[in-house]
Amino acid sequence: MADETDDELVLTPPEGMEEQPPEEPENAHSEEGEFSIELEGEVAEDETPLVKKLREEIRERDKRLAGYQRTEAPKIEVGPKPTLETCEWDEERYEAELDAWKDLKAKAETAEADAARAQQAKDQENQQRVIAYKAKAAALPVKDFAQAEAAVVSVLPDIHQAALLAYTNNPAQLVYALAKHPQMLDRIASEPDPIRAIILARELEGRLKVTTRAKPPAPEAETIQRSSASMTQTGDKEEERLRKKAEETGDYSALTLYKAQKKKAA
């Protein structure tokens, strides 16, 4: 998703973050021209029944894979605090096991704190990516971004969405382009290796062609402009005619009335 004007997936937010689809700006549609994002060498197409069927199959597959795609670092198991009873009333053994337990407990607490800090930093980084993505999505002068984004989100696995958000230059543009090219979207979605999927996405991003075709001026505007100019020219001529007549007859009432009407109209 890249903005040659550098210029949506609502990309699934990281765990612990609520993500809302970007609101469509009121003036999203460019008044200056027709905006488009295309993949060079590919023709945008409507979704076919086959593509819809593939989307459903991919969605079901991703639900099955979701369980082992999300992994967490193993926690240090501290276990219960040793007692004299559990050490068979052997004080030396008790002291040794208690020291070992305290050491393990300290390591577990340190690891837990480090993991919490790392997760917080990761969440903040992802939040900044989401904010940047939303800003670029809102900047696209198109009216159907929300629909395009929803189509992409419905197909891409969560891990692929996160990769696009993190490793492409302008995910908003790429999302919009993929929605218009379902075959390319399906190629990325069906790639089981997220690394290969993001490589493919970046290759496609390099082929994005962003254009804005200028619109011809509205006929109404041209007509109003010509009419205004004509009225101005006609008014000047009329004032000159009345002035000459007044100078000849000495009666300036018609000229005065005309100038008053002209001033009121202005």
C-alpha positions in Angstrom: 0.0 0.0 0.0 2.2 3.0 -1.2 1.2 6.6 -1.8 2.8 8.1 -4.9 0.8 10.8 -3.6 2.5 8.5 -1.0 0.7 9.2 -1.4 -7.6 -0.2 4.9 -7.7 -4.8 5.8 -9.3 -3.0 8.8 -5.9 -4.5 9.6 -6.5 -6.7 12.6 -5.0 -4.9 15.6 -2.5 -6.5 17.8 -3.8 -8.4 20.8 -5.1 -6.0 23.5 -5.9 -3.3 21.0 -9.3 -2.5 19.8 -9.3 -1.5 16.1 -12.0 0.4 14.4 -12.3 0.9 10.6 -11.2 4.3 9.5 -14.0 6.8 8.9 -14.4 7.9 5.3 -13.5 11.6 5.0 -16.4 13.8 3.8 -14.3 15.1 0.9 -12.6 11.8 0.1 -13.4 12.0 -3.6 -11.1 14.3 -5.4 -12.8 17.2 -7.1 -9.8 17.6 -9.4 -9.8 14.2 -11.1 -10.5 10.5 -10.9 -8.1 8.7 -8.6 -7.0 5.1 -9.2 -4.5 2.6 -7.9 -3.6 -0.2 -10.3 -1.1 -3.0 -10.5 1.0 -2.8 -13.6 0.4 -5.8 -15.8 -2.9 -6.7 -14.0 -6.5 -5.9 -14.9 -8.9 -5.0 -12.1 -11.8 -7.3 -12.0 -15.0 -8.0 -10.2 -15.1 -11.0 -7.8 -16.1 -14.2 -9.5 -17.9 -17.1 -7.9 -14.7 -19.1 -7.8 -12.9 -16.3 -6.0 -15.7 -16.1 -3.4 -15.5 -19.9 -2.9 -11.7 -19.7 -2.4 -12.1 -16.9 0.1 -14.4 -19.0 2.2 -12.1 -22.0 2.0 -9.1 -19.8 3.1 -11.1 -18.3 5.9 -12.0 -21.8 7.3 -8.4 -22.9 6.9 -7.1 -19.9 8.9 -9.5 -20.7 11.8 -8.0 -24.1 12.0 -4.4 -22.8 11.9 -5.0 -20.0 14.3 -4.3 -22.2 17.3 -0.7 -22.9 16.6 0.1 -19.6 14.8 -0.1 -17.8 18.1 2.8 -18.9 20.4 3.9 -17.5 23.7 7.2 -17.7 25.5 7.2 -20.5 28.2 6.8 -19.3 31.7 9.2 -20.3 34.5 7.5 -22.7 36.8 8.5 -21.8 40.3 6.6 -24.5 42.2 5.6 -24.5 45.9 7.9 -23.1 48.5 9.9 -25.9 50.2 9.3 -26.7 53.8 11.0 -28.7 56.4 8.3 -31.3 56.0 8.8 -31.6 52.3 12.5 -31.9 52.9 11.9 -34.7 55.4 13.1 -32.5 58.3 16.6 -32.3 56.8 17.6 -28.7 57.6 20.6 -28.6 55.2 18.5 -29.9 52.4 15.8 -27.4 53.4 18.2 -24.5 53.3 19.5 -25.5 49.9 16.1 -26.0 48.3 14.8 -22.8 49.8 17.7 -20.8 48.3 17.2 -22.5 44.9 13.5 -21.7 45.1 14.1 -18.1 45.9 16.6 -17.8 43.0 14.1 -19.4 40.6 11.3 -17.1 41.9 13.4 -14.0 41.3 14.2 -15.2 37.8 10.5 -15.8 37.1 9.6 -12.3 38.4 12.3 -10.7 36.3 11.3 -12.6 33.2 7.6 -11.7 33.7 8.5 -8.0 34.1 10.7 -8.1 31.0 7.9 -9.8 29.0 5.4 -7.2 30.2 7.7 -4.3 29.1 8.4 -6.0 25.8 4.7 -6.5 25.1 4.0 -2.9 26.1 6.6 -1.6 23.7 5.3 -3.9 20.9 1.8 -2.7 21.5 2.9 0.9 21.3 4.8 0.3 18.1 1.8 -1.5 16.6 -0.5 1.3 17.7 1.7 3.8 15.9 1.5 1.7 12.7 -2.2 1.6 13.0 -2.4 5.3 13.4 -0.2 5.9 10.4 -2.2 3.4 8.3 -5.5 5.1 9.2 -4.0 8.5 8.3 -2.9 7.3 4.9 -6.2 5.5 4.3 -8.1 8.7 5.1 -5.9 10.6 2.6 -6.8 8.4 -0.3 -9.3 10.4 -2.5 -11.7 7.4 -2.9 -15.2 6.8 -1.6 -15.1 3.0 -1.4 -12.1 2.4 0.8 -14.1 0.9 3.7 -15.6 -1.7 1.4 -12.2 -2.5 -0.2 -10.6 -2.8 3.2 -13.4 -5.2 4.4 -12.9 -7.4 1.4 -9.1 -7.7 2.1 -9.6 -8.3 5.8 -12.1 -11.1 5.1 -9.4 -13.0 3.2 -6.0 -12.4 4.7 -4.9 -14.4 7.8 -4.2 -12.2 10.8 -0.5 -12.9 10.6 -0.4 -11.7 7.0 -2.4 -8.6 7.9 0.1 -7.7 10.6 3.0 -8.3 8.2 1.5 -6.0 5.6 1.0 -3.3 8.2 4.6 -3.7 9.5 6.6 -4.3 6.3 5.1 -2.4 3.5 5.6 1.3 2.8 2.0 2.3 2.3 -0.4 -0.5 3.4 -3.5 1.6 2.7 -2.7 1.9 -1.0 -1.8 -1.8 -1.2 -5.0 -2.8 0.5 -7.0 -0.8 -2.0 -5.1 -2.2 -4.9 -5.5 -5.8 -3.7 -9.3 -5.3 -3.3 -9.4 -4.4 -7.0 -7.3 -7.4 -8.0 -8.8 -10.4 -6.2 -6.4 -12.9 -7.9 -3.4 -11.1 -6.4 -5.1 -10.9 -3.1 -5.7 -14.7 -3.2 -2.1 -15.4 -4.1 -0.9 -13.6 -0.9 -3.7 -15.1 1.3 -3.0 -18.7 0.1 0.7 -18.4 0.9 1.2 -20.4 4.1 4.6 -18.9 4.9 4.1 -15.3 6.1 7.7 -14.4 5.1 7.1 -15.4 1.5 3.7 -13.7 1.6 5.2 -10.4 2.6 7.9 -10.7 0.0 5.1 -11.2 -2.6 3.2 -8.2 -1.2 6.3 -6.0 -1.4 6.9 -7.1 -5.0 3.3 -6.1 -5.8 3.7 -2.8 -4.0 6.6 -2.0 -6.3 4.3 -2.4 -9.2 1.6 0.0 -7.9 0.8 2.8 -10.3 -1.0 5.7 -8.8 -2.7 8.2 -11.1 -5.1 11.1 -10.9 -6.9 11.9 -14.2 -7.9 15.5 -14.4 -11.6 16.2 -15.0 -12.7 18.7 -17.7 -14.2 21.9 -16.2 -18.0 21.6 -15.6 -20.1 23.1 -18.4 -22.1 25.0 -15.8 -19.1 26.8 -14.5 -18.0 27.8 -18.1 -21.5 29.1 -18.8 -21.6 31.1 -15.6 -18.1 32.5 -16.3 -19.0 33.5 -19.9 -22.4 35.0 -18.8 -20.7 37.0 -16.0 -18.1 38.4 -18.4 -20.8 39.2 -21.0 -22.9 41.0 -18.4 -19.9 43.0 -17.3 -19.0 44.0 -20.8 -22.7 44.8 -21.6 -23.0 46.9 -18.5 -20.0 49.0 -19.4 -21.3 49.7 -22.8 -24.7 50.7 -21.4 -23.2 53.1 -19.0 -21.1 54.7 -21.7 -24.2 55.1 -23.9 -26.2 56.8 -21.1 -23.3 59.0 -20.3 -23.1 60.3 -23.9 -26.8 60.8 -24.0 -26.7 62.8 -20.7 -23.9 65.0 -22.0 -25.9 65.7 -25.1 -29.2 66.4 -23.4 -28.0 67.6 -20.0 -30.3 65.1 -18.2 -28.3 62.8 -16.0 -31.2 61.1 -14.3 -31.1 57.9 -16.4 -27.3 57.6 -15.9 -27.6 58.1 -12.2 -30.4 55.5 -11.9 -28.4 53.0 -13.9 -25.3 53.5 -11.8 -27.3 53.1 -8.6 -28.8 49.8 -9.8 -25.4 48.6 -10.9 -24.0 49.4 -7.5 -26.8 47.6 -5.7 -26.4 44.5 -7.9 -22.7 44.4 -7.1 
